[in-house]
Amino acid sequence: MTVAQSRQGRLPQRERRAVMRYGCPPATLVLVCLPGTERHLEGWACELSRAGMAVDLAEPLAVGSGIVVRMHSRNPHEVFLLAAKVVHATEQADGAWRVGCAFDEPLDLETMDALL
């Protein structure tokens, strides 16, 4: 079954998120590292919350996979390494994959401010 076929007939779901999401600035490049391997993927940060983030990647990641997202703050000399688990991977119309990640530890407000 294709992704498009699995979406047919679904009713819209209620918003289940418990925390506010924020759009990332345009062209926010991230590096997604896969611990235990030498693989890493470049992607674009789309949304950020204290609990997780959404990243557009060229390929899907398996749900439950542990990852580390490397993301620059607004200060170009400050880099954050954010440990997370993949909670979904959804194919987009342009062929990219929107990968939703839940952080292992919630971000504090200072980190949120630095990243947005």
C-alpha positions in Angstrom: 0.0 0.0 0.0 1.3 3.4 -0.9 1.4 6.4 1.5 -1.3 8.1 -0.6 -3.5 5.0 -0.4 -3.1 4.8 3.4 -4.3 8.5 3.7 -7.5 7.9 1.7 -10.5 7.6 3.9 -8.9 9.0 7.0 -10.8 11.6 9.0 -8.8 14.6 10.3 -7.3 13.9 13.7 -7.5 16.3 16.7 -4.4 18.1 17.6 -2.6 15.9 20.1 0.5 18.0 20.8 0.7 19.2 24.4 3.3 22.0 23.7 3.4 24.9 21.4 5.3 24.5 18.1 7.2 27.3 16.3 8.2 27.5 12.7 12.0 27.6 12.2 13.6 30.4 10.3 13.8 29.8 6.5 16.8 27.6 5.4 17.6 26.3 8.9 20.1 23.5 8.0 20.5 20.6 10.4 22.7 17.5 10.4 20.9 14.3 11.6 23.5 11.9 13.1 22.7 8.2 13.5 24.5 7.0 16.6 26.4 3.8 16.3 27.0 4.4 12.6 29.0 6.9 10.6 25.9 8.0 8.7 24.5 11.5 8.9 21.9 13.3 6.8 21.5 16.9 6.0 18.0 18.3 6.3 15.9 21.3 6.9 14.4 22.1 10.3 10.7 23.0 9.9 9.2 23.2 13.3 10.6 23.3 16.9 9.0 22.9 20.3 10.3 22.2 23.7 9.4 18.5 23.2 10.6 17.9 19.7 11.0 19.0 16.1 10.1 18.3 12.5 12.9 18.0 9.9 12.7 17.5 6.2 15.1 14.8 4.9 15.7 13.1 1.6 14.9 9.7 3.1 12.7 8.3 5.9 14.1 7.1 9.2 12.7 4.2 11.1 10.2 5.0 13.9 11.9 4.5 17.3 15.4 5.2 15.9 17.6 7.2 18.2 19.2 10.2 16.5 21.2 13.3 17.4 20.3 16.6 15.6 23.1 19.1 15.2 21.6 22.6 14.9 23.2 26.0 14.9 21.8 28.7 17.1 21.2 32.3 15.9 24.8 32.9 17.1 26.7 31.1 14.3 29.4 30.0 16.7 27.0 28.1 19.0 25.9 24.6 18.1 23.4 22.4 19.9 23.4 18.6 19.9 19.8 17.4 20.5 19.2 13.8 21.3 15.9 12.5 20.1 13.8 9.5 18.9 11.9 9.4 15.6 8.2 9.3 16.1 7.0 9.5 12.5 8.2 9.8 8.9 5.7 11.1 6.4 6.4 11.4 2.7 5.8 14.9 1.3 4.4 15.8 -2.1 7.9 16.9 -3.3 9.4 13.5 -2.4 11.1 14.7 0.8 10.3 13.1 4.1 9.0 15.0 7.1 10.5 13.3 10.1 9.1 14.1 13.5 11.3 13.7 16.5 10.7 13.7 20.3 13.7 15.0 22.3 15.1 12.8 25.1 14.9 15.8 27.4 12.7 18.9 26.9 14.5 22.1 25.8 14.7 24.9 28.2 13.4 28.4 27.3 17.0 29.7 26.8 17.8 27.0 24.3 14.5 27.6 22.5 15.2 31.3 22.3 18.8 30.7 20.9 17.4 28.3 18.2 14.5 30.5 17.1 
